[in-house]
């Protein structure tokens, strides 16, 4: 699924500046897919379910239990759940401000959840069709197992094949700034770090397969396992930002876990590191050393005043060199001592508060 490339504020090939702020932050093709796929799937589910209309004269019970619903109401609730959950998860994937990996996971999850709900409601309808007994909350295990397998496979495939790389990114902003005004390029440097794709798929499969089996007996526990897998991916994902106000690492792009002023930096070097040497992936603290690594490989080793050390992962060697050069600029110390950088570090040279 390729995306149209648009520039900042929506200015780019095939665009104009009239509705720039919207076009610059929304992937139109991903949005259309996120809205349209659950609707088409729900419509297909309703059409297929009408073949069982005459076999459930007493209505049908939802998979989670409750009283029997008339057949049209059962279809309406099923279609509403498929469309609502699919669009709730999928629409955020169209936001270009999110990292590419996060958008892939959201769109893949939207496809998988929509198909899973279709399989769940369909298996309940098949199990209750053609019986003379009163409707009861049960599912057809074969239909549900086949549907869950298809949902998982197609969800993973969508997450892998969807490539939102052609959207205007921060690298394009930096390239444009370099052309317009090279002095502005280094005002602020930021990037995302995340596990390798193979690790993400492994975590999702580890949480999804047991979750599906357990979900047949306890749906809430199966959902909990899947959410724990997503939380683990979020724990291994972070946004690193370096500017005149200091260096900040935000877990999952929201929770600030490492922060220190640039004036507290003695030196910074780009190097290749092994995660196991610092305790493993994610946020690790040991004595005066703190690290945040999503994988072994390029990183920036920052020596701070007060004998503290921070190891910050980087997506590639070029980003690691850029961050090390940004932190090693001699002018940074002078700028931060006279500005707002000393607030976080307690007067410039002290130990950073969050480190």
Number of C-alpha atoms within 10 A of each C-alpha: 11 14 16 19 20 23 22 19 18 22 19 17 10 9 17 14 15 11 12 17 13 14 24 25 20 20 26 17 14 24 18 13 18 25 17 15 19 27 20 13 19 24 16 13 20 19 12 12 16 13 9 16 14 12 16 19 16 18 22 28 23 22 17 14 12 11 12 17 16 15 20 14 13 19 23 14 14 21 24 15 18 27 24 16 16 28 24 15 19 29 21 20 29 23 19 21 17 15 20 19 22 18 24 24 24 24 29 26 23 29 30 26 22 28 25 24 23 25 24 24 26 23 23 23 29 19 19 24 20 13 12 11 9 13 22 18 17 17 22 17 14 11 16 23 18 13 21 24 17 16 24 23 15 17 24 21 14 21 23 16 12 19 16 24 14 12 22 24 19 14 12 13 13 18 13 15 15 14 11 11 11 12 10 12 16 17 10 16 19 16 17 22 24 25 22 13 12 9 14 19 17 12 17 22 17 14 20 21 17 14 21 23 14 16 17 16 10 13 15 12 16 21 17 14 21 21 16 15 20 16 13 15 22 17 19 20 25 29 21 23 18 22 19 21 21 24 21 19 24 18 22 19 16 10 12 15 15 21 22 28 33 29 28 30 24 19 16 23 19 23 17 17 18 15 21 11 8 19 16 16 20 23 21 15 13 9 7 12 17 19 25 31 30 26 23 18 16 22 29 26 21 23 18 24 17 14 10 18 20 22 23 24 33 30 19 13 17 12 19 23 19 17 29 20 17 21 28 18 13 13 11 20 23 13 16 21 18 12 13 16 25 24 17 19 22 15 18 25 19 17 19 22 13 12 17
